[in-house]
Amino acid sequence: MRLVRNAFTRLSTKLLLLFLLLAIIPPTVVGYLAYDNGRRTIERMTLNHLDSTSRLREAASERWIAGNETVLESLASRRHVAELVAVLASNDQADPEYRAAHDAILQDHLGPALEEEGHFLELAIIRAQDGVIVVSSDESLEGKYRESEPFFVEGKARTYVGKVSYSLSEGGAVMHVSTPIHDERGEVIGVLAGRADPAGLTEIMRAAAGVSASEDAYLVNTSRFFVTEPRFGEGFALKKAIHTKGAEACLEQGDGMGLYDDYRGVPVLGTYRWLPERELCILTELDQAEAFAPIVALRNATFAAGVVVVLCAASWA
């Protein structure tokens, strides 16, 4: 009788173990496969979304730059401006006619353009023959020479857009745009130069980030410095360098996407694009914790359900 009881006990134990295995293994395998597939799907969709928003930001940046070019070209092509600059180019500073032309340019053209357009921090006219600033919305700069600056040298021949750089003389980030001013014979008599506000680029980078708690986008130059302010940093532009996997890959003049740690050391999904004409990288990133939150919640719920099934089976047995 005891032998029968022992055999029955062993059989019950085996059946219980078999039941528990059947209750645990299939749901675990199915749950893992569902989690892995869901994670891969979210990763792919998120990276595609980030790539799309990067392209939109790139296009918006180019429109912003093109808008600055258009403002200067329109201003430089005004006949009255050319006539006044001709006076400045051919008269002595002490001449009353020179002063009248100076004031007219400032009050009738440069001042209104600054107020109406809002793209520039400063506008100036540089005399072609010697590179001296003859009129500026910042009068402290008048009389200074810019004969060796690229925006003057290049600006005599064509509309020029410079790189965003740090200027000791300006005390901050600058981006110069310039274009030639011609007299009635087509001769270059001056260069109209504008100091664009790089904060406009930061606004573009942050424009679509409000829909997410962690989406970030920023520009990086070839010296590995931030050009625009990242979402989770302040005072980074042209003062703080970045050495993330995404930035390094992009600065090799490549485009791509992947998972890596960002400038904060936080794991992100990120895309990066090389902008050859501007020699800049645009990076768009989203925290992995935010991106994968839905599938992690599903995994945790599945695990909790599995535990409940096992406990119920064990208690029933």
C-alpha positions in Angstrom: 0.0 0.0 0.0 2.8 2.4 0.9 4.5 1.5 -2.5 1.4 2.5 -4.3 1.1 5.7 -2.4 4.7 6.6 -3.1 4.3 5.8 -6.8 1.2 8.0 -6.9 3.1 10.8 -5.2 5.9 10.6 -7.6 3.5 10.6 -10.5 1.7 13.6 -9.2 4.9 15.5 -8.7 6.0 14.7 -12.3 2.6 15.7 -13.6 2.8 18.9 -11.6 6.2 19.7 -12.9 5.1 19.0 -16.4 2.0 21.2 -16.0 4.2 24.0 -14.6 6.6 23.7 -17.5 3.7 23.8 -20.0 2.3 26.8 -18.1 5.6 28.7 -18.1 7.7 27.8 -21.2 5.3 28.5 -24.1 4.1 31.8 -22.7 7.6 32.8 -21.9 8.8 32.0 -25.4 5.8 33.7 -27.0 6.2 36.7 -24.7 9.9 37.1 -25.5 9.3 36.8 -29.3 6.5 39.4 -29.0 8.7 41.7 -27.0 11.7 41.3 -29.3 9.6 41.9 -32.4 7.8 44.9 -30.8 11.1 46.4 -29.8 12.6 46.1 -33.2 9.5 47.6 -34.8 9.5 50.5 -32.4 13.2 51.0 -33.1 12.7 51.0 -36.8 9.7 53.4 -36.7 11.4 55.8 -34.3 14.6 56.0 -36.3 12.6 56.6 -39.5 10.6 59.3 -37.7 13.9 61.0 -36.4 15.4 60.8 -39.9 12.3 62.5 -41.4 12.3 65.3 -38.8 16.1 65.8 -39.4 15.4 66.3 -43.1 12.6 68.8 -42.3 14.9 70.7 -40.0 17.7 70.7 -42.6 15.2 72.1 -45.2 14.0 74.8 -42.7 17.6 75.8 -41.9 18.3 76.2 -45.6 15.2 78.4 -46.0 16.4 80.5 -43.1 19.8 81.0 -44.7 18.2 81.7 -48.1 15.9 84.2 -46.5 18.9 86.0 -45.0 20.6 86.1 -48.5 17.4 87.4 -50.0 17.1 90.3 -47.5 20.7 91.4 -48.2 20.4 91.1 -52.0 17.2 93.0 -52.0 18.7 95.8 -49.8 21.9 95.9 -51.9 20.1 96.2 -55.2 18.2 99.3 -54.2 19.2 102.2 -56.5 19.1 104.7 -53.6 21.5 102.6 -51.5 24.0 102.4 -54.4 23.8 106.1 -54.9 24.4 106.8 -51.2 27.3 104.3 -51.1 28.9 106.0 -54.1 28.9 109.2 -52.1 30.6 107.5 -49.2 33.2 105.9 -51.6 34.1 109.2 -53.2 34.0 111.8 -50.5 35.9 112.6 -47.3 34.3 111.8 -44.0 34.4 115.5 -43.0 32.3 116.4 -46.0 28.7 117.3 -45.2 27.5 115.3 -48.2 29.3 112.2 -46.7 27.5 112.6 -43.4 24.1 113.1 -45.0 24.6 110.0 -47.1 25.7 108.0 -44.0 22.6 109.1 -42.0 20.3 108.4 -44.9 21.5 104.8 -45.3 21.3 104.2 -41.6 17.8 105.7 -41.1 16.1 104.8 -44.3 17.6 101.4 -45.1 19.7 99.5 -42.5 17.6 100.5 -39.5 14.2 99.5 -41.0 15.7 96.3 -42.4 16.9 95.3 -38.9 13.5 96.0 -37.3 11.3 94.5 -40.1 13.2 91.3 -41.0 14.5 90.3 -37.6 17.2 87.9 -39.0 20.2 90.1 -38.3 21.9 91.4 -35.2 23.9 94.0 -37.2 24.1 95.3 -40.7 27.0 97.2 -42.2 28.4 98.6 -45.4 32.1 98.1 -46.1 33.8 100.3 -48.6 35.2 98.2 -51.5 38.5 100.0 -52.1 39.9 99.6 -48.5 37.6 97.3 -46.5 36.7 100.0 -43.9 33.2 99.9 -42.4 31.6 103.2 -43.4 28.1 102.6 -42.0 26.9 100.2 -39.4 23.8 99.7 -37.2 26.4 99.3 -34.5 28.2 102.7 -34.7 31.1 101.5 -32.5 32.2 99.4 -35.5 32.4 102.3 -38.0 36.0 103.0 -39.1 37.2 99.5 -38.4 38.9 97.5 -41.2 37.6 94.2 -42.4 39.8 93.9 -45.5 41.0 90.4 -44.7 37.7 88.9 -43.6 36.1 86.3 -45.9 32.8 88.0 -45.8 34.4 91.1 -47.3 36.8 89.3 -49.7 34.1 86.9 -51.0 31.3 89.4 -50.6 32.8 91.6 -53.3 32.3 88.8 -55.9 29.1 87.1 -54.8 26.6 86.6 -52.1 28.5 84.8 -49.4 27.3 82.8 -46.3 30.0 82.1 -43.7 30.2 79.4 -41.1 28.9 79.8 -37.6 32.0 80.7 -35.6 33.0 82.3 -32.3 34.2 85.9 -32.6 36.3 87.4 -29.9 35.6 90.9 -31.3 31.8 90.2 -31.3 31.9 88.3 -28.0 29.8 85.4 -29.2 28.6 83.2 -32.0 28.5 84.9 -35.4 27.3 84.0 -38.9 28.1 86.5 -41.6 26.2 86.9 -44.8 27.4 89.4 -47.4 26.7 90.6 -50.9 28.2 93.2 -53.3 26.8 96.7 -54.0 27.3 97.9 -57.6 27.2 101.4 -59.0 25.3 102.3 -62.2 28.3 101.1 -64.3 28.3 97.7 -62.6 31.5 98.4 -60.6 31.6 97.0 -57.0 31.7 100.0 -54.7 30.8 98.3 -51.4 29.9 95.2 -49.6 26.7 94.9 -47.6 27.4 92.5 -44.6 25.0 91.2 -42.0 25.7 89.4 -38.8 22.9 86.8 -38.7 21.6 85.7 -35.3 22.5 82.0 -34.8 19.7 81.7 -32.3 17.5 81.4 -35.3 19.0 78.0 -36.1 18.5 76.9 -32.5 14.8 77.8 -32.8 14.6 75.6 -35.9 16.3 72.7 -34.2 13.8 72.9 -31.3 10.7 73.6 -33.3 9.3 70.1 -33.4 10.7 68.8 -30.1 7.7 69.9 -28.0 5.7 66.8 -29.0 8.1 64.6 -27.1 9.6 64.7 -23.6 13.1 63.9 -24.8 13.5 64.5 -28.5 16.6 66.7 -29.2 18.2 68.1 -32.3 21.3 70.2 -32.7 24.1 71.1 -35.2 27.8 70.3 -34.7 30.7 71.8 -36.6 33.9 70.1 -37.9 35.7 71.2 -34.7 33.2 69.0 -32.8 31.6 72.0 -31.1 27.9 72.5 -30.7 26.7 75.2 -33.1 23.2 75.4 -31.7 22.0 74.9 -28.1 20.9 71.3 -27.4 17.6 70.9 -25.6 19.3 69.7 -22.3 22.1 72.2 -22.3 22.7 75.9 -21.9 25.7 77.9 -23.1 26.9 75.0 -25.1 27.1 76.7 -28.5 30.7 77.0 -29.7 31.9 76.5 -26.1 31.3 72.7 -25.5 32.6 69.9 -27.6 30.8 66.6 -28.3 32.4 63.2 -28.8 29.4 60.8 -29.1 29.3 57.8 -31.5 26.7 59.6 -33.6 28.7 62.8 -33.9 32.0 61.0 -34.7 30.3 59.0 -37.4 28.7 62.0 -38.9 31.9 64.1 -38.9 33.4 61.4 -41.1 30.9 62.9 -43.6 28.4 60.1 -43.3 24.7 59.7 -42.8 23.3 57.0 -40.5 21.3 56.0 -37.5 21.6 53.8 -34.5 21.6 53.3 -30.7 24.3 55.1 -28.7 24.8 57.3 -25.6 24.3 61.1 -26.2 26.2 64.1 -24.8 24.6 63.5 -21.4 25.6 59.9 -21.3 22.0 58.9 -21.8 21.1 55.9 -24.1 19.3 57.3 -27.2 18.1 56.3 -30.6 19.7 58.8 -33.0 20.1 59.8 -36.6 22.8 61.9 -38.0 23.2 63.7 -41.4 26.2 65.4 -42.9 25.5 68.8 -44.5 28.3 69.2 -47.0 27.6 72.7 -48.2 27.6 74.0 -44.6 30.2 71.6 -43.2 27.8 70.8 -40.3 26.3 67.7 -38.8 22.6 67.6 -37.8 21.8 65.1 -35.1 18.3 64.2 -33.9 17.8 61.9 -30.9 15.2 60.4 -28.6 15.8 58.8 -25.2 15.6 55.0 -25.4 13.6 55.0 -22.2 10.9 57.0 -23.8 10.9 55.2 -27.1 10.7 51.7 -25.6 8.4 52.6 -22.7 5.3 51.0 -24.4 6.9 47.7 -25.2 8.6 47.5 -21.7 5.2 48.1 -20.1 3.8 45.2 -22.2 6.7 43.0 -21.2 6.2 43.7 -17.6 2.5 43.1 -17.8 3.1 39.8 -19.6 5.6 38.7 -17.0 3.2 39.6 -14.2 0.4 37.6 -15.9 2.8 34.6 -16.1 3.6 34.8 -12.4 -0.1 34.8 -11.6 -0.7 31.7 -13.8 2.2 29.9 -12.1 0.9 30.8 -8.7 -2.6 29.7 -9.5 -1.3 26.4 -11.0 0.9 25.8 -8.0 -2.0 26.5 -5.5 -4.4 24.3 -7.5 -1.9 21.5 -7.4 
